[in-house]
Amino acid sequence: MKKIIALAISLVTLCGIQSASAQKFGHIDSEAIIQALPDTKAAQTALENESKKFDTQYQAMGQEYQAKVQAFQENENLAPQAAEKWSEAIKADKYQEIMQLQERIQKFSDNAQISLQNKQKELYAPIMEKIDNAVKKVATTGGYIYIFDKNGVLFINPDLSTDLTGAVKKELGI
């Protein structure tokens, strides 16, 4: 009975070692795949166009801000008896205008950044889904249990992991 148990344990251990050695690991370079996709170029162009719209508006707001600050400073430099010198009430109002404009510019900048991030997610989501599906297909077809992205891993042993970047590109038709 003890011999049968010992034999069973040996078989389980041997099978475990053999199955562990049969596990296949792969890795990809997702950045290279993303850059090679034609969809990426279209997404990048659309994102740059969106960014230019925000830049144009931001520059216009900045010019308005600079003009108001310059007018305020020029008025401050006038002689106290000059007819063009603003009263304290007007000066306070002009100062308040500048501060509100500065807040609007900051809020616009924050909103533009959020909008661009959302646009990037929107444009790149289908690209990432395409890549994800291709990776899954290559992994399933090749019998890989793990596929790592080399851009997110500190070290990959090339002797124990197969570079599947080319296979994924082929699956994507690039």
Secondary structure, 3 states (H helix, E strand, C coil): CHHHHHHHHHHHHHHHHHHHHCCCEEEECHHHHHHHCHHHHHHHHHHHHHHHHHHHHHHHHHHHHHHHHHHHHHHHCCCCCCCCCCCHHHHHHHHHHHHHHHHHHHHHHHHHHHHHHHHHHHHHHHHHHHHHHHHHHHHHHHCCCEEEEHHHCCCCCCCCEEECHHHHHHHHCC
